[in-house]
Amino acid sequence: MAPPKTIFQSQLKAVQAFFWIIRLAQIGASIYFCWLFAHHGHDNYPNCKPIATWLLVSGVVVMVALVVPILFGICVGCTAAKNAESGAALAVKGGACLSACFLPLLGSFGFAWFIVGNVWVFRSKEADCQPLVYHTGFWYLIAVYIFMGVSIIASCCLCACVAFGMIAADDDDERV
């Protein structure tokens, strides 16, 4: 008979499901950004091309950041299956180094590119750009800021709950 699931295990599954939903939304947004660039990146608006380019590069960066860990897992699995003894350890170390070196660089570029997008979108006016491109960039930035704010508030609440839980556990230990 299997042991009963703990509350922590069920919460972990909920968090994992939430992150998969976020990843699927990121993939969908990235594909939409590429489509938007293909259809409206060459319109005759003075400030439309930088915003469309920013959306395209942002989408590509997100897709690469999501695909690299998946490819890393596939490559390690294939190499481990082929080289059951000595080669697998070397492949895992080499792939981990690639992933550990590449993803922070990609994240740094993505952060800098996010700042560039803020400047381009918030400096331009809706009349200077194709409305669909402008509104997509504007509301994407607003959504990112809302998500960041909610994440920070949730993290603070989680830390407070853990801290109060530790205090309550200490109080229970002192009473015994």
Buried (B, 14 or more C-beta within 10 A) or exposed (E): EEEEEEEEEEEEEEEEEEEEEEEEEBBEBBEBBBEBBEEBBEEEBEBBBBBBBBBBBBBBBBBBBBEBEEEBEEBBEEBBEEEEEEEBEEBBEEBEEBBEEBBEEBEEBBEEBBEBBBEBBEEBEEEEBBEBBBEBBBEBBEEBEEEEEEEEEEEEEEEEEEEEEEEEEEEEEEEE
